[in-house]
Amino acid sequence: MTCPICGRPAEARYRPFCSRRCADVDLGHWLKGNYRIPALGDEEETPDDRRPDDPEAPRH
């Protein structure tokens, strides 16, 4: 397995990265929003998006 940041062989301690530096670089990418999961389908409101005081909200 190679490091997804620099391509060097991965180290077991930092797997899948080769070093703490590459792990931190990857974390920085996540925190900056460089990695995204595309949304599929409509942008409709889902039941979980409703306000808790909504009378149509599901009761748990």
C-alpha distance matrix in Angstrom:
0.0 3.8 6.8 8.9 11.9 11.9 8.9 8.6 6.2 5.9 9.1 10.1 13.2 11.8 8.8 7.3 8.9 9.6 13.3 16.1 17.2 14.3 14.6 18.3 18.0 16.2 19.0 21.5 20.5 21.1 24.4 25.6 25.1 22.8 20.8 23.2 23.6 26.4 29.5 30.9 34.6 37.6 37.8 40.4 41.0 39.5 41.4 39.1 40.1 43.8 45.6 46.4 50.2 50.0 52.3 50.0 47.0 45.8 47.1 44.8
3.8 0.0 3.8 6.2 8.7 8.1 5.2 5.4 4.4 5.1 8.9 11.1 13.4 11.4 9.1 7.2 7.3 7.6 11.3 14.2 14.6 11.5 12.7 16.1 15.3 14.0 17.2 19.2 18.1 19.4 22.5 23.4 23.2 20.6 19.1 22.0 22.9 25.6 29.0 30.7 34.4 37.3 37.4 40.1 40.9 39.7 41.8 39.4 40.0 43.7 45.5 46.5 50.2 50.0 52.6 50.4 47.4 46.5 47.9 45.7
6.8 3.8 0.0 3.8 5.4 5.7 4.7 5.4 5.9 5.2 8.5 11.0 12.3 9.4 7.9 5.9 4.5 5.5 8.6 11.1 11.1 7.8 9.1 12.4 11.5 10.4 13.6 15.5 14.7 16.2 19.1 20.0 20.1 17.7 16.6 19.7 21.1 24.0 27.4 29.5 33.3 35.9 35.6 38.5 39.0 38.0 40.1 37.5 37.9 41.6 43.2 44.3 47.9 47.9 50.6 48.6 45.5 44.9 46.2 44.1
8.9 6.2 3.8 0.0 3.8 6.0 5.8 8.3 9.5 8.8 12.0 14.0 15.0 11.7 10.0 7.3 6.6 8.8 11.1 12.8 12.2 8.4 9.4 12.2 10.5 8.7 12.2 13.8 12.2 13.6 16.8 17.4 17.1 14.4 13.2 16.2 17.7 20.4 23.9 26.0 29.8 32.4 32.2 35.1 35.9 35.0 37.3 34.9 35.1 38.9 40.5 41.9 45.4 45.2 48.0 45.9 43.0 42.5 44.1 42.2
11.9 8.7 5.4 3.8 0.0 3.8 6.1 8.4 10.7 10.3 12.9 15.4 15.7 12.2 11.7 9.5 7.3 8.6 9.9 11.3 9.7 6.0 8.2 10.1 7.7 7.1 10.9 11.6 10.4 12.8 15.5 15.6 16.1 13.3 13.1 16.6 18.8 21.5 25.0 27.5 31.3 33.6 33.0 36.1 36.7 36.2 38.5 36.0 35.8 39.6 41.0 42.5 45.9 45.9 48.9 47.0 44.0 43.8 45.4 43.6
11.9 8.1 5.7 6.0 3.8 0.0 3.8 5.7 9.0 9.8 12.5 15.7 16.3 13.2 12.9 11.2 8.5 8.1 9.9 12.1 10.3 7.4 10.5 12.3 10.1 10.5 14.2 14.6 13.8 16.4 18.9 18.8 19.5 16.6 16.7 20.2 22.4 24.9 28.5 30.9 34.6 37.1 36.6 39.7 40.5 39.9 42.3 39.8 39.6 43.4 44.8 46.3 49.7 49.7 52.7 50.8 47.8 47.6 49.1 47.3
8.9 5.2 4.7 5.8 6.1 3.8 0.0 3.8 6.6 8.3 11.7 14.8 16.2 13.6 12.4 10.5 8.8 8.4 11.3 14.1 13.1 10.1 12.6 15.1 13.3 13.0 16.6 17.7 16.5 18.7 21.5 21.7 21.9 18.9 18.3 21.5 23.1 25.6 29.2 31.2 34.9 37.7 37.5 40.6 41.5 40.7 43.1 40.7 40.9 44.6 46.3 47.6 51.2 51.0 53.8 51.7 48.8 48.3 49.9 48.0
8.6 5.4 5.4 8.3 8.4 5.7 3.8 0.0 3.8 6.3 9.1 12.5 14.0 12.1 11.4 10.3 8.3 6.3 9.4 12.8 12.4 10.1 12.6 15.4 14.3 14.5 17.8 19.1 18.6 20.6 23.2 23.8 24.4 21.7 21.1 24.4 26.0 28.7 32.2 34.3 38.1 40.7 40.5 43.5 44.1 43.2 45.4 42.8 43.1 46.8 48.3 49.5 53.1 53.1 55.9 53.9 50.8 50.2 51.5 49.4
6.2 4.4 5.9 9.5 10.7 9.0 6.6 3.8 0.0 3.8 6.6 9.7 12.0 10.8 9.5 8.9 7.9 6.1 9.7 13.3 13.9 11.7 13.3 16.6 16.3 15.9 18.8 20.8 20.4 21.9 24.6 25.7 26.0 23.6 22.5 25.6 26.8 29.6 33.0 34.9 38.6 41.4 41.3 44.0 44.6 43.3 45.3 42.7 43.4 47.1 48.6 49.5 53.2 53.2 55.8 53.8 50.7 49.8 50.9 48.6
5.9 5.1 5.2 8.8 10.3 9.8 8.3 6.3 3.8 0.0 3.8 6.5 8.6 7.2 5.7 5.6 5.0 4.2 7.7 10.9 12.3 10.1 10.7 14.3 14.7 13.8 16.3 18.8 18.7 19.7 22.3 23.8 24.2 22.2 20.8 23.8 24.9 28.1 31.2 33.2 37.0 39.6 39.3 41.9 42.2 40.8 42.6 39.8 40.6 44.2 45.7 46.3 50.1 50.3 52.9 50.9 47.7 46.7 47.7 45.3
9.1 8.9 8.5 12.0 12.9 12.5 11.7 9.1 6.6 3.8 0.0 3.8 5.5 5.5 5.6 7.2 6.4 4.8 6.9 9.7 12.0 11.0 11.0 14.4 15.6 15.2 17.0 19.6 20.2 21.0 23.2 25.1 25.8 24.2 23.0 26.0 27.1 30.5 33.5 35.7 39.3 41.9 41.3 43.8 43.8 42.2 43.7 40.8 41.7 45.2 46.4 46.8 50.6 51.0 53.6 51.8 48.5 47.4 48.1 45.5
10.1 11.1 11.0 14.0 15.4 15.7 14.8 12.5 9.7 6.5 3.8 0.0 3.8 5.6 5.0 7.6 8.3 8.1 9.5 11.3 14.3 13.4 12.4 15.8 17.5 16.6 17.8 20.9 21.6 21.6 23.9 26.2 26.6 25.4 23.8 26.5 27.3 30.8 33.5 35.5 39.0 41.6 41.1 43.2 43.0 41.2 42.4 39.5 40.7 44.1 45.2 45.4 49.2 49.7 52.1 50.4 46.9 45.6 46.1 43.3
13.2 13.4 12.3 15.0 15.7 16.3 16.2 14.0 12.0 8.6 5.5 3.8 0.0 3.8 5.8 8.7 8.5 8.3 8.1 8.8 12.4 12.2 10.7 13.6 16.0 15.5 16.1 19.2 20.4 20.4 22.1 24.7 25.5 24.7 23.4 26.2 27.3 30.9 33.5 35.9 39.4 41.6 40.8 42.9 42.5 40.7 41.8 38.7 39.7 43.0 43.9 44.0 47.7 48.5 51.0 49.5 46.0 44.8 45.1 42.4
11.8 11.4 9.4 11.7 12.2 13.2 13.6 12.1 10.8 7.2 5.5 5.6 3.8 0.0 3.8 6.1 5.1 6.0 5.7 6.3 9.5 8.8 7.1 10.3 12.4 11.7 12.6 15.6 16.7 16.8 18.7 21.1 21.9 21.0 19.8 22.7 24.0 27.6 30.3 32.8 36.4 38.6 37.7 40.0 39.7 38.2 39.5 36.4 37.2 40.6 41.5 41.9 45.6 46.3 48.9 47.4 43.9 43.0 43.6 41.0
8.8 9.1 7.9 10.0 11.7 12.9 12.4 11.4 9.5 5.7 5.6 5.0 5.8 3.8 0.0 3.0 4.6 6.7 8.3 9.5 12.1 10.2 8.6 12.3 13.7 12.1 13.5 16.7 17.0 16.9 19.4 21.6 21.8 20.6 18.8 21.5 22.3 25.8 28.6 30.7 34.3 36.8 36.2 38.5 38.4 36.7 38.2 35.3 36.3 39.8 41.0 41.5 45.2 45.6 48.1 46.3 42.9 41.8 42.6 40.1
7.3 7.2 5.9 7.3 9.5 11.2 10.5 10.3 8.9 5.6 7.2 7.6 8.7 6.1 3.0 0.0 3.8 6.9 9.1 10.5 12.3 9.5 8.3 12.1 12.7 10.7 12.6 15.7 15.3 15.4 18.3 20.2 20.1 18.5 16.6 19.3 20.1 23.5 26.4 28.4 32.1 34.7 34.3 36.7 36.8 35.3 37.0 34.3 35.1 38.7 40.2 40.8 44.6 44.7 47.3 45.3 42.1 41.1 42.1 39.7
8.9 7.3 4.5 6.6 7.3 8.5 8.8 8.3 7.9 5.0 6.4 8.3 8.5 5.1 4.6 3.8 0.0 3.8 5.7 7.5 8.7 6.1 5.9 9.6 10.0 9.0 11.3 13.9 14.0 14.8 17.3 19.0 19.5 17.8 16.6 19.8 21.3 24.6 27.7 30.1 33.8 36.2 35.6 38.2 38.3 37.1 38.8 36.0 36.5 40.1 41.4 42.2 45.9 46.1 48.9 47.1 43.8 43.1 44.1 41.9
9.6 7.6 5.5 8.8 8.6 8.1 8.4 6.3 6.1 4.2 4.8 8.1 8.3 6.0 6.7 6.9 3.8 0.0 3.8 7.2 8.3 6.6 7.9 11.0 11.5 11.6 13.9 16.0 16.5 17.8 20.0 21.5 22.4 20.5 19.8 23.2 24.8 28.1 31.3 33.7 37.4 39.8 39.1 41.8 42.0 40.8 42.6 39.7 40.2 43.7 44.9 45.7 49.4 49.7 52.5 50.8 47.5 46.8 47.8 45.5
13.3 11.3 8.6 11.1 9.9 9.9 11.3 9.4 9.7 7.7 6.9 9.5 8.1 5.7 8.3 9.1 5.7 3.8 0.0 3.8 5.3 5.4 6.4 8.7 10.0 11.0 12.6 14.4 15.8 17.2 18.7 20.3 21.8 20.3 20.1 23.6 25.6 28.9 32.0 34.7 38.4 40.5 39.5 42.2 42.0 41.0 42.6 39.5 39.8 43.3 44.2 44.9 48.5 49.1 52.1 50.6 47.2 46.7 47.4 45.1
16.1 14.2 11.1 12.8 11.3 12.1 14.1 12.8 13.3 10.9 9.7 11.3 8.8 6.3 9.5 10.5 7.5 7.2 3.8 0.0 3.8 5.5 5.0 6.1 8.5 9.8 10.4 12.2 14.3 15.3 16.2 18.2 20.0 19.2 19.2 22.6 24.7 28.2 31.1 34.0 37.6 39.4 38.1 40.7 40.3 39.3 40.8 37.5 37.7 41.1 41.7 42.3 45.9 46.7 49.7 48.5 45.0 44.6 45.2 43.0
17.2 14.6 11.1 12.2 9.7 10.3 13.1 12.4 13.9 12.3 12.0 14.3 12.4 9.5 12.1 12.3 8.7 8.3 5.3 3.8 0.0 3.8 5.4 5.1 6.2 8.7 9.8 10.5 12.5 14.4 15.2 16.4 18.6 17.4 18.0 21.7 24.2 27.5 30.5 33.6 37.2 39.0 37.6 40.3 40.2 39.5 41.3 38.1 37.9 41.4 42.0 43.0 46.4 47.1 50.3 49.0 45.7 45.6 46.4 44.4
14.3 11.5 7.8 8.4 6.0 7.4 10.1 10.1 11.7 10.1 11.0 13.4 12.2 8.8 10.2 9.5 6.1 6.6 5.4 5.5 3.8 0.0 3.8 5.3 4.9 6.2 8.6 9.7 10.6 12.6 14.3 15.3 16.8 15.2 15.3 19.0 21.4 24.6 27.8 30.7 34.3 36.3 35.2 38.1 38.1 37.4 39.4 36.4 36.3 39.9 40.8 41.9 45.4 45.9 48.9 47.4 44.2 44.0 45.1 43.1
14.6 12.7 9.1 9.4 8.2 10.5 12.6 12.6 13.3 10.7 11.0 12.4 10.7 7.1 8.6 8.3 5.9 7.9 6.4 5.0 5.4 3.8 0.0 3.8 5.5 5.1 6.3 8.7 10.0 10.8 12.4 14.4 15.6 14.7 14.3 17.7 19.8 23.3 26.2 29.1 32.7 34.6 33.4 36.0 35.8 34.8 36.5 33.4 33.6 37.1 37.9 38.8 42.4 42.9 45.9 44.5 41.2 40.8 41.7 39.7
18.3 16.1 12.4 12.2 10.1 12.3 15.1 15.4 16.6 14.3 14.4 15.8 13.6 10.3 12.3 12.1 9.6 11.0 8.7 6.1 5.1 5.3 3.8 0.0 3.8 5.3 4.9 6.1 8.7 9.9 10.4 12.2 14.2 13.8 14.2 17.6 20.3 23.6 26.4 29.6 33.1 34.6 33.1 35.7 35.4 34.7 36.4 33.2 33.0 36.4 36.9 37.9 41.3 42.1 45.3 44.1 40.8 40.7 41.6 39.7
18.0 15.3 11.5 10.5 7.7 10.1 13.3 14.3 16.3 14.7 15.6 17.5 16.0 12.4 13.7 12.7 10.0 11.5 10.0 8.5 6.2 4.9 5.5 3.8 0.0 3.8 5.5 5.1 6.4 8.9 9.9 10.6 12.6 11.3 12.3 15.9 18.9 21.9 25.0 28.2 31.7 33.3 31.9 34.8 34.9 34.5 36.5 33.5 33.0 36.5 37.4 38.7 42.1 42.5 45.8 44.4 41.3 41.4 42.6 41.0
16.2 14.0 10.4 8.7 7.1 10.5 13.0 14.5 15.9 13.8 15.2 16.6 15.5 11.7 12.1 10.7 9.0 11.6 11.0 9.8 8.7 6.2 5.1 5.3 3.8 0.0 3.8 5.3 5.1 6.5 8.8 10.0 10.9 9.5 9.5 13.0 15.6 18.9 21.9 25.0 28.5 30.3 29.1 31.9 32.0 31.4 33.5 30.6 30.3 33.9 35.0 36.3 39.8 40.0 43.2 41.6 38.5 38.5 39.8 38.1
19.0 17.2 13.6 12.2 10.9 14.2 16.6 17.8 18.8 16.3 17.0 17.8 16.1 12.6 13.5 12.6 11.3 13.9 12.6 10.4 9.8 8.6 6.3 4.9 5.5 3.8 0.0 3.8 5.4 5.1 6.2 8.6 9.9 10.0 10.0 13.1 15.7 19.1 21.7 25.0 28.4 29.8 28.2 30.8 30.5 29.8 31.6 28.5 28.2 31.6 32.4 33.5 37.0 37.5 40.7 39.4 36.2 36.2 37.3 35.6
21.5 19.2 15.5 13.8 11.6 14.6 17.7 19.1 20.8 18.8 19.6 20.9 19.2 15.6 16.7 15.7 13.9 16.0 14.4 12.2 10.5 9.7 8.7 6.1 5.1 5.3 3.8 0.0 3.8 5.4 5.0 6.1 8.5 8.6 10.0 13.2 16.4 19.4 22.0 25.5 28.8 30.0 28.2 31.0 30.8 30.6 32.6 29.5 28.8 32.2 32.8 34.3 37.5 38.0 41.4 40.2 37.1 37.5 38.8 37.4
20.5 18.1 14.7 12.2 10.4 13.8 16.5 18.6 20.4 18.7 20.2 21.6 20.4 16.7 17.0 15.3 14.0 16.5 15.8 14.3 12.5 10.6 10.0 8.7 6.4 5.1 5.4 3.8 0.0 3.8 5.5 5.3 6.3 5.1 6.5 10.0 13.3 16.1 19.1 22.4 25.8 27.2 25.7 28.7 28.9 28.8 31.2 28.4 27.5 31.1 32.1 33.9 37.1 37.3 40.5 39.1 36.2 36.6 38.2 36.9
21.1 19.4 16.2 13.6 12.8 16.4 18.7 20.6 21.9 19.7 21.0 21.6 20.4 16.8 16.9 15.4 14.8 17.8 17.2 15.3 14.4 12.6 10.8 9.9 8.9 6.5 5.1 5.4 3.8 0.0 3.8 5.5 5.2 5.9 5.7 8.3 11.2 14.4 16.9 20.3 23.7 24.9 23.3 26.0 25.9 25.6 27.7 24.8 24.2 27.8 28.8 30.4 33.7 33.9 37.1 35.6 32.6 32.9 34.5 33.1
24.4 22.5 19.1 16.8 15.5 18.9 21.5 23.2 24.6 22.3 23.2 23.9 22.1 18.7 19.4 18.3 17.3 20.0 18.7 16.2 15.2 14.3 12.4 10.4 9.9 8.8 6.2 5.0 5.5 3.8 0.0 3.8 5.4 7.6 8.7 10.7 13.8 16.6 18.6 22.3 25.3 26.1 23.9 26.5 26.1 26.0 28.0 24.9 23.9 27.2 27.8 29.4 32.5 33.1 36.4 35.4 32.3 32.9 34.3 33.1
25.6 23.4 20.0 17.4 15.6 18.8 21.7 23.8 25.7 23.8 25.1 26.2 24.7 21.1 21.6 20.2 19.0 21.5 20.3 18.2 16.4 15.3 14.4 12.2 10.6 10.0 8.6 6.1 5.3 5.5 3.8 0.0 3.8 5.6 8.2 10.2 13.8 16.0 18.2 21.9 24.9 25.6 23.4 26.4 26.3 26.8 29.1 26.2 24.8 28.2 28.9 30.8 33.8 34.1 37.6 36.4 33.6 34.5 36.2 35.3
25.1 23.2 20.1 17.1 16.1 19.5 21.9 24.4 26.0 24.2 25.8 26.6 25.5 21.9 21.8 20.1 19.5 22.4 21.8 20.0 18.6 16.8 15.6 14.2 12.6 10.9 9.9 8.5 6.3 5.2 5.4 3.8 0.0 3.8 5.4 6.6 10.1 12.2 14.5 18.1 21.1 22.0 20.0 23.1 23.3 23.7 26.2 23.6 22.3 25.8 26.9 29.0 32.0 31.9 35.3 33.9 31.2 32.0 33.9 33.2
22.8 20.6 17.7 14.4 13.3 16.6 18.9 21.7 23.6 22.2 24.2 25.4 24.7 21.0 20.6 18.5 17.8 20.5 20.3 19.2 17.4 15.2 14.7 13.8 11.3 9.5 10.0 8.6 5.1 5.9 7.6 5.6 3.8 0.0 3.8 6.4 10.1 12.1 15.1 18.4 21.7 23.1 21.6 24.9 25.6 26.0 28.7 26.3 25.1 28.7 30.1 32.3 35.4 35.1 38.3 36.7 34.1 34.8 36.8 36.0
20.8 19.1 16.6 13.2 13.1 16.7 18.3 21.1 22.5 20.8 23.0 23.8 23.4 19.8 18.8 16.6 16.6 19.8 20.1 19.2 18.0 15.3 14.3 14.2 12.3 9.5 10.0 10.0 6.5 5.7 8.7 8.2 5.4 3.8 0.0 3.8 7.0 9.7 12.9 16.0 19.6 21.3 20.2 23.3 24.0 23.9 26.6 24.3 23.6 27.3 29.0 31.0 34.2 33.8 36.8 34.9 32.3 32.6 34.7 33.7
23.2 22.0 19.7 16.2 16.6 20.2 21.5 24.4 25.6 23.8 26.0 26.5 26.2 22.7 21.5 19.3 19.8 23.2 23.6 22.6 21.7 19.0 17.7 17.6 15.9 13.0 13.1 13.2 10.0 8.3 10.7 10.2 6.6 6.4 3.8 0.0 3.8 6.2 9.1 12.4 15.8 17.5 16.5 19.6 20.5 20.5 23.3 21.3 20.5 24.2 26.2 28.3 31.5 30.8 33.8 31.7 29.2 29.7 31.9 31.2
23.6 22.9 21.1 17.7 18.8 22.4 23.1 26.0 26.8 24.9 27.1 27.3 27.3 24.0 22.3 20.1 21.3 24.8 25.6 24.7 24.2 21.4 19.8 20.3 18.9 15.6 15.7 16.4 13.3 11.2 13.8 13.8 10.1 10.1 7.0 3.8 0.0 3.8 6.5 9.4 13.0 15.0 14.5 17.5 18.5 18.1 21.0 19.3 18.9 22.7 25.1 27.1 30.3 29.3 32.0 29.6 27.2 27.4 29.8 29.1
26.4 25.6 24.0 20.4 21.5 24.9 25.6 28.7 29.6 28.1 30.5 30.8 30.9 27.6 25.8 23.5 24.6 28.1 28.9 28.2 27.5 24.6 23.3 23.6 21.9 18.9 19.1 19.4 16.1 14.4 16.6 16.0 12.2 12.1 9.7 6.2 3.8 0.0 3.8 6.4 10.0 12.2 12.1 15.4 17.0 17.2 20.5 19.4 18.7 22.3 25.0 27.4 30.3 28.9 31.5 28.9 27.0 27.4 30.2 29.9
29.5 29.0 27.4 23.9 25.0 28.5 29.2 32.2 33.0 31.2 33.5 33.5 33.5 30.3 28.6 26.4 27.7 31.3 32.0 31.1 30.5 27.8 26.2 26.4 25.0 21.9 21.7 22.0 19.1 16.9 18.6 18.2 14.5 15.1 12.9 9.1 6.5 3.8 0.0 3.8 6.8 8.6 8.5 11.6 13.4 13.6 17.1 16.4 15.6 19.1 22.0 24.5 27.3 25.6 28.1 25.4 23.6 24.2 27.2 27.3
30.9 30.7 29.5 26.0 27.5 30.9 31.2 34.3 34.9 33.2 35.7 35.5 35.9 32.8 30.7 28.4 30.1 33.7 34.7 34.0 33.6 30.7 29.1 29.6 28.2 25.0 25.0 25.5 22.4 20.3 22.3 21.9 18.1 18.4 16.0 12.4 9.4 6.4 3.8 0.0 3.8 6.9 8.4 11.1 13.5 13.6 17.1 17.1 16.7 19.9 23.1 25.6 28.2 26.1 28.2 25.2 23.8 24.2 27.4 27.6
34.6 34.4 33.3 29.8 31.3 34.6 34.9 38.1 38.6 37.0 39.3 39.0 39.4 36.4 34.3 32.1 33.8 37.4 38.4 37.6 37.2 34.3 32.7 33.1 31.7 28.5 28.4 28.8 25.8 23.7 25.3 24.9 21.1 21.7 19.6 15.8 13.0 10.0 6.8 3.8 0.0 3.8 6.7 8.6 11.6 12.0 15.6 16.5 15.9 18.6 22.1 24.7 26.9 24.4 26.2 23.1 22.2 22.8 26.2 26.9
37.6 37.3 35.9 32.4 33.6 37.1 37.7 40.7 41.4 39.6 41.9 41.6 41.6 38.6 36.8 34.7 36.2 39.8 40.5 39.4 39.0 36.3 34.6 34.6 33.3 30.3 29.8 30.0 27.2 24.9 26.1 25.6 22.0 23.1 21.3 17.5 15.0 12.2 8.6 6.9 3.8 0.0 3.7 5.3 8.8 10.1 13.8 15.0 13.8 16.1 19.6 22.4 24.3 21.7 23.5 20.6 20.0 21.1 24.7 25.9
37.8 37.4 35.6 32.2 33.0 36.6 37.5 40.5 41.3 39.3 41.3 41.1 40.8 37.7 36.2 34.3 35.6 39.1 39.5 38.1 37.6 35.2 33.4 33.1 31.9 29.1 28.2 28.2 25.7 23.3 23.9 23.4 20.0 21.6 20.2 16.5 14.5 12.1 8.5 8.4 6.7 3.7 0.0 3.8 6.6 8.7 12.5 13.2 11.2 13.6 16.8 19.9 21.8 19.4 21.8 19.2 18.4 19.9 23.4 24.6
40.4 40.1 38.5 35.1 36.1 39.7 40.6 43.5 44.0 41.9 43.8 43.2 42.9 40.0 38.5 36.7 38.2 41.8 42.2 40.7 40.3 38.1 36.0 35.7 34.8 31.9 30.8 31.0 28.7 26.0 26.5 26.4 23.1 24.9 23.3 19.6 17.5 15.4 11.6 11.1 8.6 5.3 3.8 0.0 3.7 6.2 9.7 11.3 9.5 11.2 14.6 17.6 19.2 16.4 18.5 15.7 15.2 16.9 20.5 22.1
41.0 40.9 39.0 35.9 36.7 40.5 41.5 44.1 44.6 42.2 43.8 43.0 42.5 39.7 38.4 36.8 38.3 42.0 42.0 40.3 40.2 38.1 35.8 35.4 34.9 32.0 30.5 30.8 28.9 25.9 26.1 26.3 23.3 25.6 24.0 20.5 18.5 17.0 13.4 13.5 11.6 8.8 6.6 3.7 0.0 3.8 6.7 8.1 6.0 7.5 10.9 13.9 15.6 13.0 15.2 12.7 11.9 13.8 17.3 18.9
39.5 39.7 38.0 35.0 36.2 39.9 40.7 43.2 43.3 40.8 42.2 41.2 40.7 38.2 36.7 35.3 37.1 40.8 41.0 39.3 39.5 37.4 34.8 34.7 34.5 31.4 29.8 30.6 28.8 25.6 26.0 26.8 23.7 26.0 23.9 20.5 18.1 17.2 13.6 13.6 12.0 10.1 8.7 6.2 3.8 0.0 3.8 5.4 5.3 7.2 10.9 12.9 15.2 12.8 14.7 11.8 10.3 11.3 14.7 16.0
41.4 41.8 40.1 37.3 38.5 42.3 43.1 45.4 45.3 42.6 43.7 42.4 41.8 39.5 38.2 37.0 38.8 42.6 42.6 40.8 41.3 39.4 36.5 36.4 36.5 33.5 31.6 32.6 31.2 27.7 28.0 29.1 26.2 28.7 26.6 23.3 21.0 20.5 17.1 17.1 15.6 13.8 12.5 9.7 6.7 3.8 0.0 3.8 5.4 5.6 9.0 10.2 12.5 10.2 11.7 8.8 6.8 7.5 10.9 12.4
39.1 39.4 37.5 34.9 36.0 39.8 40.7 42.8 42.7 39.8 40.8 39.5 38.7 36.4 35.3 34.3 36.0 39.7 39.5 37.5 38.1 36.4 33.4 33.2 33.5 30.6 28.5 29.5 28.4 24.8 24.9 26.2 23.6 26.3 24.3 21.3 19.3 19.4 16.4 17.1 16.5 15.0 13.2 11.3 8.1 5.4 3.8 0.0 3.8 5.6 8.2 9.1 12.3 11.1 13.2 11.1 8.1 8.5 11.1 11.7
40.1 40.0 37.9 35.1 35.8 39.6 40.9 43.1 43.4 40.6 41.7 40.7 39.7 37.2 36.3 35.1 36.5 40.2 39.8 37.7 37.9 36.3 33.6 33.0 33.0 30.3 28.2 28.8 27.5 24.2 23.9 24.8 22.3 25.1 23.6 20.5 18.9 18.7 15.6 16.7 15.9 13.8 11.2 9.5 6.0 5.3 5.4 3.8 0.0 3.8 6.6 9.0 11.7 10.4 13.3 11.6 9.2 11.0 13.7 14.8
43.8 43.7 41.6 38.9 39.6 43.4 44.6 46.8 47.1 44.2 45.2 44.1 43.0 40.6 39.8 38.7 40.1 43.7 43.3 41.1 41.4 39.9 37.1 36.4 36.5 33.9 31.6 32.2 31.1 27.8 27.2 28.2 25.8 28.7 27.3 24.2 22.7 22.3 19.1 19.9 18.6 16.1 13.6 11.2 7.5 7.2 5.6 5.6 3.8 0.0 3.8 6.4 8.4 6.6 9.6 8.4 6.3 9.1 11.7 13.7
45.6 45.5 43.2 40.5 41.0 44.8 46.3 48.3 48.6 45.7 46.4 45.2 43.9 41.5 41.0 40.2 41.4 44.9 44.2 41.7 42.0 40.8 37.9 36.9 37.4 35.0 32.4 32.8 32.1 28.8 27.8 28.9 26.9 30.1 29.0 26.2 25.1 25.0 22.0 23.1 22.1 19.6 16.8 14.6 10.9 10.9 9.0 8.2 6.6 3.8 0.0 3.8 5.5 5.3 9.0 9.3 7.2 10.2 11.8 13.8
46.4 46.5 44.3 41.9 42.5 46.3 47.6 49.5 49.5 46.3 46.8 45.4 44.0 41.9 41.5 40.8 42.2 45.7 44.9 42.3 43.0 41.9 38.8 37.9 38.7 36.3 33.5 34.3 33.9 30.4 29.4 30.8 29.0 32.3 31.0 28.3 27.1 27.4 24.5 25.6 24.7 22.4 19.9 17.6 13.9 12.9 10.2 9.1 9.0 6.4 3.8 0.0 3.8 5.5 8.2 9.2 6.4 8.6 9.1 10.9
50.2 50.2 47.9 45.4 45.9 49.7 51.2 53.1 53.2 50.1 50.6 49.2 47.7 45.6 45.2 44.6 45.9 49.4 48.5 45.9 46.4 45.4 42.4 41.3 42.1 39.8 37.0 37.5 37.1 33.7 32.5 33.8 32.0 35.4 34.2 31.5 30.3 30.3 27.3 28.2 26.9 24.3 21.8 19.2 15.6 15.2 12.5 12.3 11.7 8.4 5.5 3.8 0.0 3.8 6.2 8.6 7.3 10.2 10.4 13.0
50.0 50.0 47.9 45.2 45.9 49.7 51.0 53.1 53.2 50.3 51.0 49.7 48.5 46.3 45.6 44.7 46.1 49.7 49.1 46.7 47.1 45.9 42.9 42.1 42.5 40.0 37.5 38.0 37.3 33.9 33.1 34.1 31.9 35.1 33.8 30.8 29.3 28.9 25.6 26.1 24.4 21.7 19.4 16.4 13.0 12.8 10.2 11.1 10.4 6.6 5.3 5.5 3.8 0.0 3.8 5.4 5.2 8.8 10.3 13.5
52.3 52.6 50.6 48.0 48.9 52.7 53.8 55.9 55.8 52.9 53.6 52.1 51.0 48.9 48.1 47.3 48.9 52.5 52.1 49.7 50.3 48.9 45.9 45.3 45.8 43.2 40.7 41.4 40.5 37.1 36.4 37.6 35.3 38.3 36.8 33.8 32.0 31.5 28.1 28.2 26.2 23.5 21.8 18.5 15.2 14.7 11.7 13.2 13.3 9.6 9.0 8.2 6.2 3.8 0.0 3.8 5.5 8.3 9.4 13.1
50.0 50.4 48.6 45.9 47.0 50.8 51.7 53.9 53.8 50.9 51.8 50.4 49.5 47.4 46.3 45.3 47.1 50.8 50.6 48.5 49.0 47.4 44.5 44.1 44.4 41.6 39.4 40.2 39.1 35.6 35.4 36.4 33.9 36.7 34.9 31.7 29.6 28.9 25.4 25.2 23.1 20.6 19.2 15.7 12.7 11.8 8.8 11.1 11.6 8.4 9.3 9.2 8.6 5.4 3.8 0.0 3.8 6.3 8.8 12.4
47.0 47.4 45.5 43.0 44.0 47.8 48.8 50.8 50.7 47.7 48.5 46.9 46.0 43.9 42.9 42.1 43.8 47.5 47.2 45.0 45.7 44.2 41.2 40.8 41.3 38.5 36.2 37.1 36.2 32.6 32.3 33.6 31.2 34.1 32.3 29.2 27.2 27.0 23.6 23.8 22.2 20.0 18.4 15.2 11.9 10.3 6.8 8.1 9.2 6.3 7.2 6.4 7.3 5.2 5.5 3.8 0.0 3.8 6.5 9.5
45.8 46.5 44.9 42.5 43.8 47.6 48.3 50.2 49.8 46.7 47.4 45.6 44.8 43.0 41.8 41.1 43.1 46.8 46.7 44.6 45.6 44.0 40.8 40.7 41.4 38.5 36.2 37.5 36.6 32.9 32.9 34.5 32.0 34.8 32.6 29.7 27.4 27.4 24.2 24.2 22.8 21.1 19.9 16.9 13.8 11.3 7.5 8.5 11.0 9.1 10.2 8.6 10.2 8.8 8.3 6.3 3.8 0.0 3.8 6.5
47.1 47.9 46.2 44.1 45.4 49.1 49.9 51.5 50.9 47.7 48.1 46.1 45.1 43.6 42.6 42.1 44.1 47.8 47.4 45.2 46.4 45.1 41.7 41.6 42.6 39.8 37.3 38.8 38.2 34.5 34.3 36.2 33.9 36.8 34.7 31.9 29.8 30.2 27.2 27.4 26.2 24.7 23.4 20.5 17.3 14.7 10.9 11.1 13.7 11.7 11.8 9.1 10.4 10.3 9.4 8.8 6.5 3.8 0.0 3.8
44.8 45.7 44.1 42.2 43.6 47.3 48.0 49.4 48.6 45.3 45.5 43.3 42.4 41.0 40.1 39.7 41.9 45.5 45.1 43.0 44.4 43.1 39.7 39.7 41.0 38.1 35.6 37.4 36.9 33.1 33.1 35.3 33.2 36.0 33.7 31.2 29.1 29.9 27.3 27.6 26.9 25.9 24.6 22.1 18.9 16.0 12.4 11.7 14.8 13.7 13.8 10.9 13.0 13.5 13.1 12.4 9.5 6.5 3.8 0.0
